[in-house]
Each structure stands twice: as C-alpha cells, then as structure tokens.
Amino acid sequence: VAAYTGRVKLQVIARPDLGQRLGLVTDAGIRDLTATTGARDVGELLASGRQLTTDDAGKLIDPDSAELRAPITRPGKIICVGLNYHDHCREQGIQPPAYPMLFAKFGNAIASPGQPVVRPRATEKLDLECELAVVIGRRVSRIGPEEVPAAIFGYTILNDITMRDLQHEDRQWLRAKGSDGFAPIGPVVVTADELGDVGDLRLRSSVNGETWQDSTTAEMIFDVPTLVAFASRSITLEPGDIIATGTPAGVGHFHDPPRYLHHGDLLRCEIAGIGVLENRVLDELPRADDHAAAAGVAELMELAR
Ligand code: MG
C-alpha cells in the first residue's frame, strides 16, 4: 500500500442521504474517506492516529445537494492569539506585546462555511477577523520551536468574530469572542507540506465585496513555531486542536469612522493556498437599543438582588 505523501486537502461535507462525510479533495472531485476510515471529520481522523494511504480514497461523492461543514466539528481546544500582527498594532497605535497574548474560544463557537453568523441582540459592534489557523496533528507538551513542524497537521482559515462593545466593557474576551458560532472555519484543512512555507501568505477579508483586510503573514509578530511552542509550555496540545494565529490590520473597528457588520452582510475570508471562507450575517431579532440590557445583564443583576 503506497502511503500518501501527506500532501492533501481535506473537506467535510454533508448530504441528506449520506450524513456527514470526511472527503479528500482531488481534481476529479471529493472522495469519501468516511467509508474507508470511519472518521467523519478531520478531528476524528487525527484522534484515530490513522495515517492515510491511497487505499483510503473511497468513491467520488456526487456533490449535488452536498453542503460544506466545518472541517473540525468538535475541537478539544481553540487557542487564539491577540495582537499578533505589526500592522494591526500600528492601526491601534500600540506597541507590539512582549510575548503572545493567548485567549480561548470553545467548541460552541465552531461554525461551518456558509452557515449564518448570528449577530446577537447583545451587540451593535460586530466585527470580523481573518486568521490563519493551525491544526495540531499529535500530542505535544513543552516543545521547542524546532519541534513544532512535526506537531502540525495542517492549516485552515478561522474568522474570529468579535463584539467590540462587549470586548471593551468586559475587559476580557470570553463573551465578546466566545459566543455561539463566532468561529467559522474552513473551507478545507490543507496539510502543512501541501501548503508549504506559511511565512508570507496573503490574507484578505471583504464585506459585501469591499476589501477590509489585505495583508500577509509576514506581518506576524510571533511566527507559527514560536506561537505553538509558547502555547505548549502551559497547555498540552492534542490532535485536532486549533490555534488561531491573530489578525492583520483592516478590521472594521479601526476604520475611520469605525464600521461594523449588519444583517445580510457577506463576510469573505481568503488565504492563499487554503481557499475562501464565506458566511452571511443574520440578525437575532428583535433588536434592542441597549446592548447591555439585551445581553441580560441588568435583568439578571436585578434578580440577584
Ligand atoms: Mg483574533
């Protein structure tokens, strides 16, 4: 059995008659890996420890009525990095941090390509952040930067959806960035050797076709080996864990005047060599003038009294 070199793109799709399937993206179409491996997403494949071989490439799946799904449905961890681009620090007029600023999202935040991003009643300042996301391939702890390439399975795109009003009021970012569906990922996971050097990849985002972000990973303050090694000092990384590596300049909050996302807006995040991740904003209704009241803060505090 010839082994795959590892240079593959993996995609997860769902079809009403087949359910969710892990697919191998080929020139001929998507081949069914769930039939041959039992894994229904990239996370399950990595957790199984199974190495893909050419024998695993199942039949072509008829793409009719198939929908894209998040390539990793239930990551054990989503570790995010704040303030990791020089141009993003410059647009805020702040100094780059001395070491990586880590925060977390949870599995509830995962959303699929094409799935609506619901704008909660709790915000009037919804924003996007296009980010390169690392997919961990093996269990590692306290590794050095030189050991990081062997720990990485591949890469995808993550849109770090953020409520700027809550981000500032809460002074930490759990609600602002951790709400349901605030981490759309996809459209594929590209293996590290297929993607190649990630030191100068073009990242772009747009809203309704208008460019917001257009930068490169060369603007990163801490590169991928440094970020992964740093995180592993405190947190054991597991197969299928995701590390979102921060966002470049151009997010709506730092436009002059600031701009935010509204019902119907089409969000597009693109990274060279990975693809395009699109989601549309859908308002939670009814809207409220007072976002704090809408978030239930006043009501809950009254009840607690
Ligand atoms: Mg971010």
Boltz pocket constraint, residues with backbone or C-beta under 6 A from the ligand:
constraints:
  - pocket:
      binder: B
      contacts: [[A, 80], [A, 81], [A, 82], [A, 129], [A, 131], [A, 160], [A, 246], [A, 247]]
      max_distance: 6.0
